[in-house]
Amino acid sequence: MPKNKKELYNKKGVIAGIVIFAFIAALPFLINLGKAAPAPELVLTSKAKEAKECVRSKEFIKREHMQLLDEWRDTVVRDAKRIYVNPQGKEFNMSLSNTCLDCHSNKTDFCDRCHDYASVSPYCWDCHIDNPKEMKR
C-alpha cells in the first residue's frame, strides 16, 4: 500500500513510459525512412510504342485504369454498348483482352510489375486470359 499520494502518481515514470512506447512504435518507420523501392519501369511492346497514345492519357491510365475497366465492364454487360469514345473523340472497343492486351500483351513485364509493387491482386484474370491471341485458331 502506498504511504502517500506521490507514490501513487509517478509522473516522471509515466512520461518516460510514454516516450519509450512512442519510440518503439515509431522504430519500424524510422528504420525504413527513405528506403522505399522505386516504382518499376514498365516495358512497352513495340506495338504500344508505335501507337504513342493509349485510350486515355498516360497519367489518367496510371491513376484510374481499374475504374475505367470497371466502367467498361458494367457498360458492356448491363447496357450492351461496346464502343468507348475518349475525350479526343477517338473510338475504342471496350475490351480488356482485345483493346488493352492488343498493345500491352506482355502481362508479366507490364501489368504484373506494378500490381506486385503495389501489392494488389486484380481479379481481371479470373475471366480474361493473359494473351487472347493464343486462343485464336
N, C-alpha and C positions, 0 to 999 in steps of 0.2 A: 504494500500500500504506500503511495507517495506521501511524503511528510508535508509537502507544501504544494501549492498550485504551480510554482515554477517548474517543478519536476514533471508535471503533467503536460505542460506546453513548452516543448523544447523547440523554439523557433529555428534556431541555427541548424538543428538536426533535420527538421522538416525541409527547410530551404535547401540544405545540402543534398538531401534525398531527391528532391525535385530536379535539381541541376544535374545530378548524376543520371537520373532516369531520362531526362531530355537528351543528354549527351549520348547515352547508349541507344536511344530510339533514333537519333539522327545519324549515328555512325555509318550505317549502310549507304546513306545518301552522300555523306561526306567522303567516304572511300571511293565511290564511283563518280564523283563530281568531275565533269569534263571527259569522261571515258565512254560516252555514248558512241555506239558504232555508227559510221556514216551510212546514209541511205544508199542502197545498192544502185549501181549504174545498170540501166536496162539495156538489153541487147535487142536492137530492132532488126527485123528481117529486111532483106533487100527491097521487097515489095512495099513495106512500110516506109522505108527511106525514100523510095521513088514517089510515093503518094504525097509526101510533105505535109499532109493535113489529115486529121482524124475527123470523126463525126462532129466533134466539138474541139475547142482549143485544148492544148496540152494541159494547161493549168486546171481547166474545168474537169477534164477526164481524170487527172491525178486525184483531184479532190472529191469528185462526185460520180465516178463511174458506176458504183454499186447502185446509187439511187436511180441513175439513168437506166441501168439494166433492169431494175425492179419495175420502173415505169414502162419500159418496153414490154416486159413480160405481161404486166396487167393489161396493157393496151391490146396486145396480140390475143391474149387468151379471152379477155372479157368483151372487148369491142370488135374483135376480128379485123383490126386495122394493122397492116404490116409495113406501111411506109412512114418513115420519120423524116421530117423536114427540119434541118438545122437553121439557126438564125441567119445564115447566109443564103438560105433558100435551096440548098442542095438536098436531094432526096437520098435516103439510105433505107435498105431493107432492115427492119428491126429483128436482127438475128445475131445472137452471140456466136453461134457456130459458123455462119456464112458471111457475116459482116466483120465482126471483131477478129475472129480467128483466121479470116482470109489474109489479113496483113500481119497479125500477131500469132502466127502458127507455132512459135517457139515457146510453148507454155512454161517449160522449165526455166528458160532464161528471161522470160518476160513476166508472166503472172506470178509464178511461184516465188521468185526472188523478193518481190515486195510483200506478198502475203506472208512469207516466212519471217521477214524482217519485222512486220507489224504484228506477228503472232495471231493471225486470223485464218480461219478455215472456211472459205466460202463454200456454199453448197451448190454452186453452179454445176460442178462436175457430177452431181447426183443424177442429173438428167442429160447433160451435154457431154459429148465425147471430146477428148483433148484435140483430136485432129479429124475434122469431118471429111477431109479428102481421102483418108484411109478407108472410110466406109463405102465410098462410091465404087460401083462395079461396072 
